[in-house]
């Protein structure tokens, strides 16, 4: 993928909790390669996820990972709440812009890291107290590999938080988690934000079963 000049990106502000996140957003990109991705946009789901993270409070000394981070809004929110964050995406240009957005929001370099991550053949990344994902389960093909990845990287006592529109593909993914080793709670939130379509978003908070 060609590098997108920063000068072509628009800076927008997203109200999240008691602060505003400042985000570089590039022009809409053409799809490239065999995998569907809309990494270049800020979605209502990413806004909802970020607001939920902010509402949960601070995460000092916690390790977080954002899967399919795109421009990095959720990970930035976790970082501003005290977590050390690994931003991951299949698209390297997304990671470059996520890194610029981290700088724009004054996250320390020693608080963030950025890696290309292919869910089908994932590299070793360690375990995390907080796994984040906004609109990452839109393709049935990757459900199995994503569930295996989550099972491996979710630390004991950790939590997975997924935000998405309530769609069949999402319900089936959550169903597979519940049938396996996980418990799930769900809440809905309505996102009304200037410049965004009004969306009702589901927030799924997922933990491993407690041992009986």
C-alpha positions in Angstrom: 0.0 0.0 0.0 1.3 3.5 -0.8 2.1 5.7 2.1 -0.7 8.3 2.7 0.8 11.8 3.3 -0.1 13.2 6.6 -1.1 16.4 4.9 -4.0 14.6 3.2 -5.5 13.5 6.6 -8.2 15.6 8.3 -7.9 16.1 12.1 -11.1 15.5 13.9 -12.0 15.6 17.6 -14.1 12.8 19.2 -15.6 13.4 22.7 -14.7 10.4 24.9 -15.6 10.4 28.6 -14.1 13.6 30.1 -11.6 14.3 27.3 -11.5 14.7 23.5 -9.4 12.4 21.4 -7.8 14.1 18.4 -7.6 11.8 15.4 -5.9 12.1 12.0 -8.4 10.5 9.5 -7.2 10.0 5.9 -9.5 10.2 2.8 -11.5 7.0 2.1 -9.2 4.4 0.5 -9.8 1.9 -2.2 -9.8 -1.8 -1.1 -6.6 -3.5 -1.8 -5.8 -7.2 -1.5 -8.1 -10.2 -0.8 -9.2 -9.1 2.7 -12.0 -6.7 3.5 -10.9 -3.8 5.6 -12.1 -0.2 6.3 -9.2 0.7 8.6 -9.1 4.3 7.5 -12.4 5.3 9.1 -13.7 6.2 12.6 -16.8 4.1 13.2 -19.7 4.5 15.6 -18.5 1.1 17.1 -15.0 2.5 17.8 -16.6 5.5 19.5 -18.8 3.4 21.6 -16.0 1.1 22.6 -13.8 4.0 23.5 -16.5 5.6 25.7 -17.0 2.2 27.5 -13.3 2.0 28.2 -13.3 5.5 29.6 -16.3 4.7 31.8 -14.5 1.7 33.3 -11.9 4.0 34.9 -8.1 3.7 35.0 -5.9 0.8 34.1 -2.5 1.5 35.7 0.1 -1.2 35.0 -2.4 -3.1 32.8 -1.5 -4.5 29.4 -4.0 -3.9 26.6 -4.1 -5.0 22.9 -6.3 -3.5 20.2 -7.1 -6.0 17.5 -7.8 -4.6 14.0 -6.9 -1.2 15.5 -7.3 0.9 12.3 -6.6 4.5 13.4 -6.3 3.4 17.1 -9.1 5.3 18.9 -9.9 2.5 21.4 -6.3 1.8 22.1 -5.6 5.5 22.6 -8.4 5.7 25.1 -7.0 2.7 27.0 -3.6 4.4 27.0 -5.0 7.7 28.3 -6.5 5.6 31.1 -3.1 4.3 32.1 -2.7 1.0 30.2 0.3 0.0 28.1 -1.1 -0.7 24.7 -0.1 -2.9 21.7 -1.8 -1.7 18.6 -2.3 -4.4 15.9 -3.7 -4.5 12.4 -3.2 -6.5 9.2 -2.6 -3.2 7.3 0.8 -1.6 8.0 -0.4 1.9 6.9 -3.1 1.7 9.6 -0.4 1.2 12.2 1.6 4.2 10.9 -1.4 6.5 11.3 -2.3 4.9 14.7 1.2 5.8 15.8 0.8 9.4 14.6 -2.6 9.6 16.5 -0.9 8.4 19.7 1.6 11.2 19.4 -1.2 13.6 18.7 -2.9 12.6 22.0 0.4 12.7 23.9 0.8 9.1 24.7 4.4 8.3 25.8 6.5 6.2 23.4 7.2 3.6 26.2 3.5 3.2 26.6 2.7 2.0 23.1 3.9 -0.6 20.6 2.7 -1.4 17.0 2.7 -4.7 15.2 1.3 -6.3 12.1 -0.8 -9.2 13.2 -2.4 -11.9 11.0 -5.0 -13.8 12.9 -4.6 -16.9 10.8 -0.8 -17.1 11.4 -0.3 -14.9 14.5 3.1 -14.2 15.9 3.7 -14.5 19.7 2.5 -11.3 21.4 2.1 -12.4 25.1 -1.0 -12.1 27.2 -3.2 -9.1 28.0 -5.5 -7.9 30.7 -7.6 -6.1 28.2 -8.4 -7.1 24.6 -10.3 -4.5 22.5 -12.0 -4.8 19.1 -14.5 -2.6 17.2 -16.2 -4.2 14.2 -13.7 -7.0 13.9 -16.0 -10.0 13.5 -17.6 -9.1 10.2 -16.1 -12.1 8.3 -17.2 -15.6 9.3 -14.0 -16.9 7.7 -11.9 -15.5 10.5 -14.1 -16.5 13.5 -12.2 -19.7 14.3 -8.7 -18.2 14.1 -9.8 -15.1 16.1 -11.3 -17.3 18.9 -8.1 -19.3 19.1 -6.1 -16.1 19.3 -8.2 -14.7 22.0 -8.0 -17.9 24.0 -4.3 -17.7 23.9 -3.7 -14.0 24.6 -6.4 -13.3 27.3 -4.6 -13.3 30.6 -6.2 -14.9 33.7 -8.8 -12.5 35.0 -8.6 -10.5 31.8 -11.5 -9.1 29.8 -12.4 -8.9 26.1 -14.5 -6.0 25.0 -16.0 -6.0 21.5 -18.2 -3.3 20.1 -20.3 -3.8 16.9 -23.7 -3.4 15.4 -26.1 -6.2 16.4 -25.8 -8.4 13.3 -26.1 -12.1 12.7 -22.4 -12.5 12.0 -21.7 -10.9 15.4 -24.3 -13.0 17.3 -22.8 -16.2 15.9 -19.3 -15.1 16.9 -20.5 -14.3 20.5 -22.4 -17.6 20.5 -19.3 -19.6 19.7 -17.5 -17.9 22.6 -20.3 -18.7 25.0 -20.4 -22.3 23.8 -16.7 -22.5 24.6 -14.8 -21.2 27.6 -16.4 -17.7 28.0 -19.1 -15.8 29.8 -20.6 -12.7 28.1 -22.6 -9.6 29.2 -24.2 -7.3 26.6 -25.3 -3.7 26.7 -26.5 -1.3 24.0 -25.6 2.3 23.5 -26.9 4.8 21.0 -24.1 6.9 19.3 -25.2 10.4 18.2 -22.3 12.4 16.9 -22.0 15.1 14.4 -20.7 13.8 11.1 -21.6 10.2 11.9 -24.8 8.2 11.1 -26.8 7.5 14.2 -26.1 3.9 15.3 -27.2 1.6 18.1 -24.1 -0.3 19.1 -23.8 -3.4 21.3 -20.9 -3.7 23.8 -20.0 -7.2 24.7 -17.8 -7.8 27.8 -16.4 -11.3 27.8 -14.5 -13.2 30.4 -13.4 -16.8 30.9 -15.7 -19.1 33.0 -14.8 -19.1 36.6 -13.6 -22.5 37.8 -16.3 -24.4 39.6 
